[in-house]
Amino acid sequence: MKRKVNAVWNGDGTDGTGVLSAQSGAFNDMPYSFKSRFKNDDGTLGTNPEELIAAALAGCFNMKLSFVLNDAGFSPETLETDAVLAFEEGVVTNIALSLKAKVADIAPEKFEALANEAKDNCPISGVLNCNINLEAALE
C-alpha cells in the first residue's frame, strides 16, 4: 500500500501559509502555518505536523489493539484513545496515549499486557523516535 499526501507552502517560514491534501479525500486544502504550529494552542487556525503525527499514532494504536485483542480471543466494543504530543525546542519528545476501552470478559492485567503489546508493535510507533507512554483503563 502507498498513500500520497500533498503539501503546498507559500511564503517565508514565519508569515507563510500552507495547505495539506490527502489522496483519500479525508482532508483537502487543510490549512497549516507557523501560527497554527507554534502560536495557536486551541487549534482553531489549522493543523500542524505534530497534530497529524498524534492522530496517526492514536488511530494506528486503536486498530492494532483491536487485532491483538481478537488474536487473544476478545472482541473490543469501544477503544477510545487520546494522544498528547509534547514538542519541545523543536523536538518531539513524548506522546502520551490515554485509552478508555470496553472489552467484555477480560482481566485488567491481561488487558494492560495486550494494550502495551499493541503500543509497542503498531506500525506508527515503530517509526517514531520518542517516548510513548500508555495509560489504559477498562470501563
N, C-alpha and C positions, 0 to 999 in steps of 0.2 A: 504494500500500500504506500502511496505517496500522496501527500496533501500539499497544496500550494496556497500560500498567503502572500498578498501583495502589500507592500508598504511604500507610500509616497511621502516624501518630505520636501517642503518648500521653505526656503529661507535659512537664516542662520540658527545656531543652536538655541539661543535664548528666546528669540522672537519668532522663530519659525513655527510652522504647524504641519501636521501630517494626518494622513488617513490610512487605515488598515482595512483590507477586504479579504474575505476568505472564499476559497473555491466552493465551499459548501453553501455559501449564502447566509451562514449563521450571523455574520456581520458584514456590512458593506459600507465603505466610507466612514468607518468608526473613527472619530477624531482622537488625536493624541498630540501632546505638545510638552514643552518644558514646564509650563504651568500645570498641566494635568499630571505631570510626573512628580514635580517637586513642591508645588505651591497650592495644592488643592486636595486637602485631606478628606473632604467628603465625596470626592469623585465626580462632582457634577459637571466638570469641564471636559470629561472624556476619559479614556483609559490610559494605561501605560504598560510597558513590557512586564513589569513586576506583577501587576494585577493579572495579566494573562497567564503568567507562569503559575501563580497561585491557583487560578481557575483550572488550568491543565492538570496540576497535581491533584487537586480535590476530586475532579472528575475521574481521573485515571485510578486513583486510590479506591473510590467507591466501586468502580467496575471490577477492579482486581479483587477486592474483598468479596464481592458477590460471587465470583468464580471460586475463590478459596473456600468460602462457606459452603458452596454447592459441592465441591470436591470432598468436603468433610461430612456431607450428609445433612446440611442445614439449608433452609430457604429463608433468606432475609426478606422481611416485609418492607422495611424502610432503612436506608442508610443516608444520613444527612451529615455532611462534613463541611465545616468552616475551615478555611485556610488563611492564616495571617502571616504574611511575608514581612520579614524585617530587612530593610535596605539601609545600610549604614555606611557612610563615607564611600559611596559608590560600589558597595559590595553586598550581594545577597548573603546574609549571614545565617539566617534561620527561617524555617517555615514551621509554624505550629498548626497541627491539624487537630481539630476538635470534632469528634464523631459521636453522634447520638444514633443508636440503632435499635430497631425492633426485630429480634430474631427469636423465634419460639424454641423452647426446649434446649437452650444452650447454657452451659455453666459459665459464669463470669470469667473464670480462669481460662477456659477453652476459647471463649470469645476474644479475650485480650491477646492470647497467643496467636490466633488466626489473624486478628487485626494487625498485629506487628509484622507477621509474615507478609501480609499484603502491602504494608507500608514499605518494607524493605525490598520488595520484589516487583512493584509496579514499574512499568517502563519509564515513566516520567521521573520517578525518584532516582532511577538509575543514571540519569544524565545530569542530575543537579549536583553541584559542588557546594553543598551547605548542609548544616544540621537540619534534620527533620524530626520533630517531636510529635508524639501522638498521645492525646488524651481520649480514651474511648469509654463510652458509657452505654449500658443497655437500658432501655426504657420499659 
